[in-house]
Amino acid sequence: MSDRITAADPLSATPAGSGATTASATPHVDAGDAGYRKDLKSRHINMIAIGGAIGTGLFLGAGGRMANAGPSLFIAYAVCGLFAFFVVRALGELVLYRPSSGAFVSYAREFMGEKGAYTAGWLYFLNWSTTAVADITAAATYAHFWSMFSDIPQWILALIALAVVLAANLISVKYFGEMEFWFAIIKVAALVAFMVVGIFLVVTSHDVGGHTPGLANITDNGGIFPNGMMPMLLLIQGVVFAYASVELCGVAAGETENPEKIMPKAINSIMWRVGLFYVGSVVLLALILPYTAYSGDQSPFVTVFDKLGIPGAAGVMNLVVLTAALSSLNSGLYSTGRILRSMSLAGSAPKFTGVMNKGGVPYGGILLTAGFGVAGVVLNARMPEEAFELVLNFASIGIIGTWAMIMVCSLLFVRRAKEGKLARPSYQLPWAPYTQIVTLCFLAAVLVLMWMDGGVGRTTVNCLPLIAAALVGGWFLVRRRVRATRAERQD
């Protein structure tokens, strides 16, 4: 018996090219979409899209990457940002075809069957369960900047961060939207302020910690590639992590009214945000100080303000980057809760992850992700220095898998449209199917670079057979329930 649950049969009765199947009249229905409240407004979605493109990977990770690769880091951010845009644009087309809180898991179910949905969902969970650990690690690291917290063990601060965000996430989607709205406002305002100050420092050649901002900080310190091109290439897998939340707006589309009006604007703006905030910020960092002035122990933005000597400025910026870490954690709990509910109601995730509270929040899945965050607290207690780098690599595996599944779904969607079985919305991924194929090749190349990097990255890639074995073994455990659930719906 096939596990594929799609709209193939109803669609076969639709005349080719009729265009009868639209985003508002698709025969495929995802049970996981029931029960949600459409409380997210246009401003929420727009700021969620911004917040998804500005996260912990920039605020904390850029320091260590700059120290390793030098100014060439901006090239890595630009390249990864382009492919991140392709991924979210492909997801946006699917969203306008059929908005769903199950997002790419729901689309994988329609175009790849339950095995595809199961794989996409658990890879996404791998991404966010490990990212949650990275976020609480980052939050604890930021908190240690202030002397009042310096004597508190890192694992205690990580636990506090997890508890606060979990409590807020369980209330309702409206509160989540408001939190993300203001988190994003703070992040954008901070980056804009940094860029204004940075441009002023470069234009006026104002002294910063004994260094004069300008091109000399690049040309006199080895140029754009001070350590060669390979360090920049090897850092790409970590840079991918910086864009881990771009798909969040696709998940949130299932809880908003009129996504066909809101989503295109939000997604299209991601491209210039990447260019302005990521690439622009890294270029300014390289102009203000030599790359050797940065380190992985401190946010590069905090480093600049610290050396600038403005009273309280470094503390304010550190508060902002702490906000970024909490925002990312908040987003991860939100999105995995929705994804796991879609899977649970199809039988491929534990039953308790499908339950909702009176506020329309799938708290079971949120609690499961938070449980892995608790494991991260233990990791912080045992190995506080290595915790961030270790989980970063496993999160990157989850991100690569999730993005690959989105592009495969997009490929299958376009193919089915060419067969006349459905109609693509007017908002489309450009240059399909070549865009999807090139993006999949890029993701495969990232895995190769992870292996070439050695150390934790190679260990992570070597764990791929174990991850695959776990997915296969898990499927054999849930397949009977999946088929029973499908049979109940067909009756």
Secondary structure, DSSP 8 states (H G I E B T S, - for coil): ------SHHHHHTS-TT-----TTS-S---GGGTT----B-HHHHHHHHHHHTSSHHHHTHHHHHHHHHGGGHHHHHHHHHHHHHHHHHHHHHHHHHS--TTHHHHHHHHHHHHHHHHHHHHHHHHHHHHHHHHHHHHHHHHHTTSGGGTTS-HHHHHHHHHHHHHHHHTS-HHHHHHHHHHHHHHHHHHHHHHHHHHHHHHHHT--BTTB--STHHHHTTT-S-TT-SHHHHHTHHHHHHHTTTTTHHHHHGGGBS-HHHHHHHHHHHHHHHIIIIIIHHHHHHHHHS-GGG--TTS-HHHHHHHHHT-TTHHHHHHHHHHHHHHHHHHHHHHHHHHHHHHHHTTTSS-GGGG---TTS--HHHHHHHHHHHHHHHHHHHH-TTTHHHHHHHHHHHHHHHHHHHHHHHHHHHHHHHHTTSS---SS--TTTTHHHHHHHHHHHHHHHHHHHT-HHHHHHHHTHHHHHHHHHHHHHHHHHHHHHHHHHHH-
